[in-house]
Amino acid sequence: MRAVDVIMKKRSGDPLNDEEIRFIIEGYVKGEIPDYQISALLMAIFFRGMTPEETAKLTEVMLDSGDRMDLSGISGPFVDKHSTGGVGDKISLPLAPMVAACGIKVPMMSGRALGHTGGTLDKLESIPGYFTSLELAAFRKGLIEDGFAMTGQTARVVPADKKLYALRDVTGTVESIPLITASILSKKVAEGAEGLVFDVKCGSGAFMKTFDDAKALAKSLVATGTAMGKRVVAVLTDMSQPLGYKVGNFLEIEETIDCLEGKGPEDVMELTYRLGAWMLMLGGAAKDIDEGRARCAEAIDSGAALDLFYRNIVRQGGSIGEMLARRGAWRSEFSREIRAEGEGFIESIDALKIGLAGVYLGVGRNRTEDSVSPTAGFIFEKKRGAHVKKGELIAVAYGKDVESLDPALLLASGAISISDTAPGSSPLILEEITAQ
């Protein structure tokens, strides 16, 4: 078999068989097939697409390129959630202990901030002492004793994805739905989840800007995951403005605690409960959404979810005392206020511009090797729909240094639109896609 024959077959729009997909991916990982031929294949896939069966096989082969989490001997069910990325998106942090408190095991492998989107690992590591690079034994112990554990992807997990993504990034093929699907699913299946809930973001601050593109990705994730024998649902959610009132690393830890105490922002609580309800349904712990939501609310109201969150912090080396001592007080010394330039209603707060401003401040990174600041970010006093008077405080920006404030404030100020009339209501949850 020759790589050029596989490229030409896909260029013609014909589906690749299992043997051809395995040949091309294994050959690339071993260094036997060069970048230029894989680049040609990626472009052919970009234009010609892949069937759900092809995408499922691509995902399986990528999985086989590295290690999988061995969860044998641990009683399940195992259900996880994945977000396609957003601004102020701290949902994983209250969600995992809440769902674990309902009897579902949550093996959560998370990532870091890149570009304008935040990273769960960066937020967790803003907790003094918290450790996210868990060995398998520690990961398993956390699942057994607490019902969830939080770790990062190791170099041994899906190395094919790392190589392919680097090439996609420089060949203009990042947006390919089959390639995105295989990239996401290969990592989530590697962690051992039997059920998966995907939070597919849509809007200015999302990877998928339009509803149609987000829905196409959601349908692909569900179809491919189902073809691989997983129980899958995708929830399309709005990411046109930041989630919650705080954007940052430690700032979002603070808002996570608020949620686990039952007093988090309305949008964050709504999405946490909805995704949690689906996770319980996929794990067989609830017969429908209403029962799942009620069980999730009970886990919050009883304090069980907060207790598990604290237990996880201790287990992974963090200090609850130091974290709580810094709550509400740990802020960068470099700050600037954003005030309303006129009277009216806040029509929109562009999530993409806020996310990009956050990169300047030190919340996120442009390259994987960049460092982040735990104390940088935004605290919003007002959100979309609020009435403001001229000069009224809308938000405070905190930067890693004084030089970061000017470019960040230029972007952030331009993200806020004020109009004479109140904007109409806009749903957070746009649609839900199931295998049926």
C-alpha positions, 0 to 999 in steps of 0.5 A, a space after each residue: 500500500 502507498 500513501 499516495 494511493 490513499 491520498 488520491 482515493 480520498 481526493 476523489 471523495 471515496 471513503 477510506 477502509 479500516 486498513 487504509 486509515 490504520 496504514 496512514 496514521 501508524 505510518 505517520 506516527 512511526 515517521 515512515 510517512 512524511 508531513 507533506 503527504 499527511 498534509 495532502 491527505 488532511 486537505 483532501 479530508 477537509 474538502 471531501 469529508 469523512 463518513 461517521 464510520 471513517 471518523 470512528 475508525 480514525 478515532 480508534 486508530 488515533 487511540 491505539 497510538 498511545 496509552 489508555 486509562 486502565 479503569 478495570 476493577 473500578 465500579 462505574 458507570 464512567 461519564 465525562 463532559 467536554 467543552 469545545 472552549 469558551 470564555 469564563 467557562 468554569 463549568 467542569 469545576 463544579 460539575 465533576 464533584 456535583 455529578 460524583 456526589 450523585 454516584 457517577 464516576 467522572 474521569 476528567 482529563 482536561 487541558 490548558 488555556 490556548 488562544 482566547 479560551 480558558 483552561 481547566 488545568 490553569 484554573 486548578 493550578 491557581 489553587 496553592 499546591 494543587 497538582 494536575 499531572 497524576 500518575 494512573 495509580 493516583 487517578 484511580 484512587 481518586 475515582 474510587 474514593 472521591 468519584 472523580 479526579 482531574 488530570 492533564 493529558 500525558 505525552 503517552 496519551 494519543 500521540 497521533 493527535 498531537 502530531 496531527 493537530 500541529 500539522 492541521 494548525 499550519 495547513 489550514 485544516 483545523 476547522 475540518 469537522 471529522 478531524 475535530 471529532 476524532 481529535 476530541 473523541 480520541 482523548 475522551 475515550 482514552 480516559 475510559 468514559 462510557 458516556 460523554 456529554 459534549 458542550 458545543 459552544 456557539 458564538 463569537 467566543 466559541 471555536 464554532 462561530 455559527 449555529 450551523 457549524 456548531 450543530 454540524 460538529 455536535 451531530 458528528 460527535 454524537 454519530 461518531 461516539 455512538 458508532 464507537 459504542 459510547 452513550 453520547 449527547 451534545 448540548 449546543 450553548 451560547 458563547 456570545 458573552 462570557 459565562 458568569 461574572 468572573 474571567 480568570 484563573 483564581 477568579 473562576 475558582 472563586 466562582 466555582 466555590 460560589 456555585 458549589 455553595 448554591 449561590 453561583 451566577 444564574 447562567 453558570 448554575 443553569 448550564 451546570 445543572 443541565 449538563 449534570 442532568 444529562 450525565 446522570 441520565 447517561 450513567 443510569 442514575 436518572 430516568 429523565 432530565 427533571 430527575 437528573 436536575 433535582 438530584 444535582 440540585 440536592 448534591 449542591 444543597 446538601 453540601 455533598 458536592 462542595 465536600 467532594 471538591 474540598 476532598 479532591 483539593 487535599 488529595 491532589 496536594 492543594 491547600 484549602 486553608 490558603 485557597 479560602 484565605 485568598 478568596 475575594 482578596 487575591 488580586 493583581 496589584 495592576 488594575 483598571 476600571 471599565 465604566 459606561 461611556 453613556 447611559 443605556 442598556 448593555 446590548 452585548 459583551 463580545 466574548 471573543 474580545 474579552 477572551 483576547 483581552 484576557 490573553 494580554 492580561 495573562 489569563 491565557 496564552 498564545 503558545 503552549 509554552 507561555 505562562 499564565 497569571 493566577 491573579 489576572 482577569 476580569 470581574 464584571 459588575 454588569 452583564 448583557 441587559 443591565 441598565 447603566 448610567 454614564 460613568 457607572 462601573 461595568 468591570 474591573 480588569 486585572 493584569 499581570 503587569 502594568 504594560 498589559 493593561 492598555 492593550 487589554 482595555 482597548 479590546 475590552 472597552 470595544 467589546 461592550 455595546 450600549 443601546 437605548 433599548 433593552 436587548 431581547 432575551 437570549 437562551 443559553 441552551 440552543 439545542 440538544 442532539 442525541 443518538 435518536 
